[in-house]
């Protein structure tokens, strides 16, 4: 293998590693978006439960 072939192979490897890193990062952001949606949904239901409890307590 010549020096030029070695350099080209190294560049291809670096590009492939960068592609894999970007794919991994994009998958990670998708997971965090789902977690944020779940967190907001949970907070919404907790708020609804609190409002319901207050309304029921006031009407007693």
URKAHU-V13764 format. One record per helix or strand. SS is the DSSP state (H for helix, E for strand). FROM is the first residue (numbers start at 0). TO is the last residue. If there is no record, write none. Layout:
BEGIN
ss->SS from->FROM to->TO
ss->SS from->FROM to->TO
END
This chain:
BEGIN
ss->H from->2 to->57
END
